[in-house]
């Protein structure tokens, strides 16, 4: 198996990254890819046990990441995460904010979702990405050295599922069947997706004068026929897109939405 020591290219060498997301295979895959590309990385886990386990896994592969036990969707925890990153690295060059997963689909038609459920579901999806992106943008613009913010939306937002993942993909990937179309869930997903795109473009527009870039990686799975490229995206596919947008190779890309969907966009 390829380890983090084996990567010949280090396009992120000398850069510091914060990755905010759930302690799930996608977050771990993004951390691994950024480490492999040479970045120093600080990320989050829900508790001390999960933090120590992730640090040990990465160390066994030759990577050293700082893992903080925190819920970055909470303001106090988010402040602590970025404060710790500044203490460790002295600056933040890259911030990856992963949108929260939508809860299980409710029953009923598209107008049966009550106001309270809509607000709770929408906030659960948006708050982690908003918390990370906003704080990163403030720090990057204040220091005047610029940086790259990558927001990741999709997975359950776009209807993908980790169910049915192949055993060989379990540690760092997800391949699964698409969730059947569900009108209430799709209604919230559409609102969340539009809000994340607006947030991304707003940060890119406001931060451009100070060399702060913001881009969105949108993951999607087909609800019916498969995408032109066949199987759904894996976590490694998403991590590769994130690493590209975070790197100097995308230095003139900002406010963009990069679909990682196997070509589904081409069918619309």
TIMITI-152899 format. One record per residue (C-alpha): chain; x, y, z. Coordinates in steps of 0.25 Angstrom, whole numbers, plus 2048, in hexadecimal, padded with zeros to 3 digits. Example, Ala and Ser with C-alpha at 12.3 -4.5 7.8 and 13.67 -1.06 7.14 Angstrom:
BEGIN
REC   ch     X     Y     Z
REC    A   831   7EE   81F
REC    A   837   7FC   81D
This chain:
BEGIN
REC   ch     X     Y     Z
REC    A   800   800   800
REC    A   805   80E   7FD
REC    A   808   816   809
REC    A   80A   825   80C
REC    A   819   824   80A
REC    A   818   81F   7FC
REC    A   812   82B   7F5
REC    A   81D   831   7EC
REC    A   815   83E   7EA
REC    A   814   848   7F5
REC    A   80C   854   7EF
REC    A   807   858   7FD
REC    A   815   858   804
REC    A   817   862   80F
REC    A   808   865   80F
REC    A   7FE   864   81B
REC    A   7F0   85E   81A
REC    A   7E4   85D   823
REC    A   7DA   852   81F
REC    A   7CC   854   826
REC    A   7C2   849   824
REC    A   7BD   83C   82B
REC    A   7C6   831   82F
REC    A   7C2   829   823
REC    A   7C9   822   817
REC    A   7C8   82F   80E
REC    A   7CF   838   819
REC    A   7DA   82D   81B
REC    A   7DC   82C   80C
REC    A   7DE   83B   80A
REC    A   7E7   83C   816
REC    A   7F0   830   810
REC    A   7F0   837   803
REC    A   7F5   845   808
REC    A   7FF   83E   810
REC    A   804   836   804
REC    A   805   843   7FD
REC    A   80E   849   808
REC    A   805   852   810
REC    A   804   852   81F
REC    A   7F6   84F   823
REC    A   7ED   851   82F
REC    A   7E0   84A   82F
REC    A   7D5   847   839
REC    A   7CF   83B   840
REC    A   7C2   83A   849
REC    A   7CA   835   855
REC    A   7D8   832   85A
REC    A   7D7   823   857
REC    A   7D4   826   848
REC    A   7DE   830   848
REC    A   7E9   827   84D
REC    A   7E5   81C   844
REC    A   7E5   825   837
REC    A   7F3   82A   83B
REC    A   7F8   81C   83D
REC    A   7F3   817   830
REC    A   7F9   823   828
REC    A   807   821   830
REC    A   807   813   82C
REC    A   806   817   81D
REC    A   811   822   81F
REC    A   809   82E   821
REC    A   808   837   82D
REC    A   7FB   83F   82F
REC    A   7F6   846   83B
REC    A   7E8   841   83F
REC    A   7E0   84A   848
REC    A   7D3   844   850
REC    A   7C9   84F   84C
REC    A   7BB   851   845
REC    A   7BF   85C   83C
REC    A   7B1   85F   839
REC    A   7B0   866   847
REC    A   7B6   874   847
REC    A   7BF   871   853
REC    A   7C5   865   84E
REC    A   7C7   86B   840
REC    A   7CF   876   847
REC    A   7D7   86C   84F
REC    A   7DA   864   842
REC    A   7DF   870   83A
REC    A   7E6   875   847
REC    A   7EE   868   848
REC    A   7F1   868   839
REC    A   7F8   876   83B
REC    A   7FF   871   847
REC    A   805   865   840
REC    A   807   86B   832
REC    A   808   87A   834
REC    A   7FF   87C   828
REC    A   7F4   875   820
REC    A   7F6   874   811
REC    A   7EA   86A   80E
REC    A   7DD   867   814
REC    A   7D4   85C   810
REC    A   7C6   85D   816
REC    A   7BD   851   813
REC    A   7AE   853   814
REC    A   7A6   84A   81E
REC    A   79E   83E   81A
REC    A   78F   840   819
REC    A   787   837   823
REC    A   77F   82B   81D
REC    A   774   82F   813
REC    A   767   832   819
REC    A   75A   82D   814
REC    A   74F   834   80C
REC    A   74F   83D   800
REC    A   758   849   7FD
REC    A   74F   853   805
REC    A   74D   84A   812
REC    A   75A   84E   818
REC    A   757   857   824
REC    A   75E   864   826
REC    A   766   85F   832
REC    A   76B   853   82B
REC    A   76F   85B   81F
REC    A   777   864   828
REC    A   77E   85A   830
REC    A   781   852   824
REC    A   786   85D   81C
REC    A   78F   863   828
REC    A   795   855   82A
REC    A   799   855   81C
REC    A   79F   863   81B
REC    A   7A4   866   828
REC    A   7B1   85E   828
REC    A   7B5   864   81A
REC    A   7B1   872   81D
REC    A   7B8   871   82B
REC    A   7C5   86D   824
REC    A   7C5   875   818
REC    A   7C1   882   81F
REC    A   7CC   881   829
REC    A   7D7   87D   81F
REC    A   7D3   889   816
REC    A   7D5   892   822
REC    A   7E2   88D   826
REC    A   7E7   88D   817
REC    A   7E3   89B   814
REC    A   7E8   8A0   821
REC    A   7F6   89B   81F
REC    A   7F7   8A0   810
REC    A   7FE   893   80B
REC    A   7F2   88D   805
REC    A   7ED   87F   805
REC    A   7E4   874   7FF
REC    A   7D6   870   805
REC    A   7CF   864   7FF
REC    A   7C1   860   803
REC    A   7BC   852   801
REC    A   7AE   850   7FE
REC    A   7A7   843   7FB
REC    A   7A6   835   800
REC    A   799   835   806
REC    A   796   843   802
REC    A   797   83E   7F3
REC    A   791   831   7F6
REC    A   79D   828   7F7
REC    A   79E   81D   801
REC    A   7A9   815   808
REC    A   7A1   809   809
REC    A   7A6   7FD   801
REC    A   7B4   802   802
REC    A   7BE   7F7   7FD
REC    A   7C7   7F2   808
REC    A   7D4   7F6   801
REC    A   7CE   805   801
REC    A   7C9   805   80F
REC    A   7D5   80C   816
REC    A   7D6   818   80C
REC    A   7CB   817   801
REC    A   7BC   816   7FF
REC    A   7B6   80F   7F3
REC    A   7A7   80D   7F5
REC    A   799   80D   7EF
REC    A   792   81A   7ED
REC    A   787   81D   7F7
REC    A   77A   81D   7F0
REC    A   774   82A   7ED
REC    A   76D   830   7F9
REC    A   765   83D   7F7
REC    A   767   843   805
REC    A   775   840   806
REC    A   778   845   7F8
REC    A   771   852   7FC
REC    A   77A   854   807
REC    A   786   84F   7FF
REC    A   783   859   7F4
REC    A   783   865   7FE
REC    A   78F   860   805
REC    A   797   85F   7F8
REC    A   793   86D   7F3
REC    A   797   873   800
REC    A   7A5   86C   800
REC    A   7A7   871   7F2
REC    A   7A3   87F   7F6
REC    A   7AC   87F   802
REC    A   7B8   87A   7F9
REC    A   7B6   885   7EF
REC    A   7B4   88F   7F9
REC    A   7C1   88C   800
REC    A   7C8   88B   7F3
REC    A   7C3   899   7EF
REC    A   7C6   89F   7FC
REC    A   7D4   899   7FE
REC    A   7D9   89A   7F0
REC    A   7E0   8A7   7F3
REC    A   7E8   8A1   7FE
REC    A   7EB   894   7F6
REC    A   7E1   88B   7FD
REC    A   7DB   881   7F4
REC    A   7CE   879   7F7
REC    A   7C9   86E   7EF
REC    A   7BE   863   7F1
REC    A   7C0   854   7EE
REC    A   7B2   84E   7EB
REC    A   7B0   83F   7EC
REC    A   7A4   839   7E6
REC    A   79F   82B   7E3
REC    A   794   827   7DA
REC    A   786   824   7DF
REC    A   783   81B   7D3
REC    A   78D   817   7C8
REC    A   79C   817   7CB
REC    A   7A5   823   7C7
REC    A   7AC   822   7BA
REC    A   7B9   81E   7C1
REC    A   7B2   813   7C8
REC    A   7B4   811   7D7
REC    A   7B1   81C   7E0
REC    A   7BC   824   7E6
REC    A   7C6   81F   7F0
REC    A   7CB   827   7FC
REC    A   7D9   827   7F5
REC    A   7D2   82E   7E9
REC    A   7CD   839   7F1
REC    A   7DA   83A   7F9
REC    A   7E1   83C   7EC
REC    A   7D8   847   7E7
REC    A   7DA   84E   7F5
REC    A   7E9   84D   7F4
REC    A   7E9   853   7E6
REC    A   7E1   85F   7EA
REC    A   7E9   861   7F7
REC    A   7F6   861   7EF
REC    A   7FD   86C   7E7
REC    A   7FA   864   7DB
REC    A   7EC   86B   7DC
REC    A   7F1   878   7E0
REC    A   7E8   87F   7D6
REC    A   7DC   877   7D9
REC    A   7D2   87E   7E3
REC    A   7C3   87E   7E4
REC    A   7C2   871   7DC
REC    A   7B9   865   7DE
REC    A   7C1   858   7DB
REC    A   7B7   84C   7D9
REC    A   7BD   83E   7DD
REC    A   7B1   836   7D7
REC    A   7B7   82D   7CD
REC    A   7B1   836   7C2
REC    A   7A3   837   7C7
REC    A   7A4   846   7C4
REC    A   7A5   843   7B5
REC    A   797   83C   7B5
REC    A   790   849   7BA
